[in-house]
Amino acid sequence: MSDPAGEVKLEVKLEVKQASKEVKESENVAEKYSAMTVSKNTEMNMGELSSAFSAVPTHKPVKKQIQFVEDKQEFSRFPTKAGRRSLSRSISQSSTDSYSSAASYTDSSDDETSPRDKTQVNSKGSSDFCVKNIKQAEFGRREIEIAEQDMTALISLRKRAQSEKPLAGAKIVGCTHITAQTAVLIETLAALGAQCRWTACNIYSTQNEVAAALSETGVAVYAWKGESEDDFWWCIDRCVNNEGWQPNMILDDGGDLTHWMYKKYPNVFKKIRGIVEESVTGVHRLYQLSKAGKLCVPAMNVNDSVTKQKFDNLYCCRESILDGLKRTTDVMFGGKQVVICGYGEVGKGCCAALKALGSVVNITEIDPICALQACMDGFRVVKLNEVIRQVDVIITCTGNKNVVTRDQLDRMKNGSIVCNMGHSNTEIDVASLRTPELTWERVRSQVDHVIWPDGKRVILLAEGRLLNLSCSTVPTFVLSITATTQALALIELYNAPEGRYKQDVYLLPKKMDEYVASLHLTTFDAHLTELSDDQAKYLGLNKNGPFKPNYYRY
């Protein structure tokens, strides 16, 4: 009778012997191949290469452990003190990067040299720009191409008007957020015939790689993420004051560019053919100039156009508020006590998002109509002082100044979050926090702990500047609506016959608002109903619009 155990042992011995033989043959082949390749004087022909690999046994390959080619560090061993410090810095840096604006590729750069101290040249030999690193243009180009996919209306406008060149001769100086979406607008303006010089309206929102990509194509961009106040005004000045180039159109976001040109270059300002402004703060400044009789050029108030107010301000903020808060704080908002200062379109969007997460939302308002809307939407309208000691999060959405004062910040509880979704960086009295008795501790990019003498900490985001564009991203599609509106406003002002627009502030014509909206309907495969002749006559309307009077509130 056969012994099964003995047969198994015999098979194992044979397999071990065969494996040992194959390993030895493999080592011989490796030695032969190594000898042929290491010597610099040895030339290896195809016959030798073929014979070398033919000697490799063709048995079933043995599974091997995956080896990391770049780094064979044994993680089971504790690193040295120096290694631990290096690893700590690496983790800290990557944490900072992941919470930067748009996860910007450029934030991981170790180069702390100011762009003003560098001499950079693009591939065309031009040095008329100042960005963080021109070599990152390729990465910026990829981001712009991604943005173009969701800005089909703007691309459509570019294609429709490209042959006519309605902006031929226009020299546009712009001061906006410099992101991939803005780049699509700038390149559209250039395709329509304009020459552009551009700077940033926010020291934290610039995507460095996008600024590099624009500079590579020939747009004079003066902006980088993390500018100082001095850098900010220097960049504006370099865009305006350039030998042999004088702007005749302004696209502004916040009014800083307009203010700088009005104060420092009044002769240049008088020759401007039109200003397009898209923010509450900037529009307020324009109305002040107009009221004082000092506005010597026509201006278009894009902020109060329907396509800006009802889409960018509302839907954009509804989505981006959560993006900014989550990236920076990792806080769960279910059950949190939140105060939204201002129930305009921005405030409405923020409230809708936080309510959906289960936050207990309170509203502060000065306008009884907006306050009544908040009440009807199920929110409690309060004075900030009434709830300041219980609140977990304060979000300002007013465009005003000192909405949250130092006294109120002193009374907030430990761990409270304070941030701004309005335009101006004056809504939170950040200047009052820069005093000797308070300690500032940087936690992440755009996240600071402000520490009181008793140990209380308040979390301040983006140093009181615009949260969503400083700390996260905004939806590309909704920015397409705003960008298309801005482009049409520039075309309208630049091509308007003399006398159509006087030295005042104007709203975008209703017909233009409707045109911008119609360009974006194709994305949703939406089909508009057409009025019959009888129906149009009954309503007293033109069949092609406009369909609502100027006083209609959507």
Secondary structure, 3 states (H helix, E strand, C coil): CCCHHHHHHHHHHHHHHHHHHHHHHHHHHHHHHHHHHHCCCCCCCHHHHHHHHHCCCCCCCCCCCCCCCCCCCCCCCCCCHHHHHHHHHHHHHHHHHHCCHHHCHHHHCCCCCCHHHCCCCCCCCCCCCECCCHHHHHHHHHHHHHHHHCCHHHHHHHHHHCCCCCCCCCEEEEEECCCHHHHHHHHHHHHCCCEEEEEECCCCCCCHHHHHHHHHCCCEEECCCCCCHHHHHHHHHHHHCECCECCCEEEECCCHHHHHHHHHCHHHHHCCCEEEECCHHHHHHHHHHHHCCCCCCCEEECCCCHHHHHHHHHHHHHHHHHHHHHHHHCCCCCCCEEEEECCCHHHHHHHHHHHHCCCEEEEECCCHHHHHHHHHCCCEECCHHHHCCCCCEEEECCCCCCCECHHHHHHCCCCEEEEECCCCCCCECHHHHCCCCCEEEEEECCEEEEECCCCCEEEEEHHHCEHHHHHCCCCHHHHHHHHHHHHHHHHHHHHCCCCCCCCCEEECCHHHHHHHHHHHHHHHCCCCCCCCHHHHHHHCCCCCCCCCCCCCCC
